[in-house]
Amino acid sequence: MKITLDPLPFRHLPIPEMVRTVADLGYEWIEFSQRDDFFPFYLHPRANDDLIQQLKKALKETGVKIASVLPILRWSSPDEDERLAAIRSWQRTIDITIELGVDQMNSECSGRPEQSERSEAQWLKSMEVLLPRLEKEGIKLNIEPHPDDFIEDGIEAVRMIRGLNSPNVGFLYCVPHTFYQGHDPATIVEYAGPDLKHLHLADSFDYRASGGRRYLLNPADTNATVHQHLPYGQGEVDLDGFFAALKRVNFDGIATVAVFSQEEKARENSIWMLEETKRRLA
């Protein structure tokens, strides 16, 4: 199993310094996620050949390796122009992933929950373009249902992924999104079984507590999908049940530490989460 770090809290550091920081924190693997100078949210990649070589040089010098690349793009958008722009960005992101020597990508379902049927059709249209290339290049793709995506339910996401009938596509379970996924973590983990390939690890509060008044939002009927990415034990996810289920299904994929809610404690949280994850997975 690979335990990786999502270096999002260190995204403001120059790339060589970010990679050295990951190494200093004790991690051997990175999930390379969003940076304004490399893979910005929802936009075409900004990385040129020089920046890619800077990243490769830093990886070689530190011994850190990239386990997965995480583009977040509007490939399921009900708006066709947005979807086509996302496909162009995906193609460039695949080019960069190949140049980095990485064979694993992850992403979110995206789309809009109020237009779920249209969004799924758009996603399938995108996969008709992307999946043949991913299979040709030998790249695996794991997909997570994110709060405010066209699919938020974990079991429904597994079913949709299985409907593609491709060995290159798997399921990513994001623990801090537990309370939007419709089922407890153990149920989703066991249902996904061998299709569970990747984890995002953090804790979160149950927004449904206190009669739905855990958070007071204005206006009161807003559809905001509030959640956190906290260190273990600071939220309300059933972590014992989750890790026990991982053992029952013999999970042996990639596990990414993804604590974002406390950037002022990013270094100490990253070190503690690595040790605690190793202990829980032992």
Buried (B, 14 or more C-beta within 10 A) or exposed (E): EBBBBBBBBBBEBEBBEBBBBBBEBEBBBBBBBBBEBBBBEBBBBEBEEEBBEBBBEBBEEBEBBBBBBBBBBBBBBBEEEBBBBBBEBBBBBBBBBEBBEBBBBBBBBBBBBEBBEBBBBBBBBBBEEBBEEBBEEEBBBBBBBBBBBBBBBBBBBBBBBBEBEBEBBBBBBBBBBBBBBBBBBBBBBBBBEEBBBBBBBBBBBEBEEEEEEBEEEEEEEEEEBBBBBBBBEBBBBBBEBBBBBBEEBEBEBBBBBBBBBBBEEBBEBBBBBBEBBEEBBE
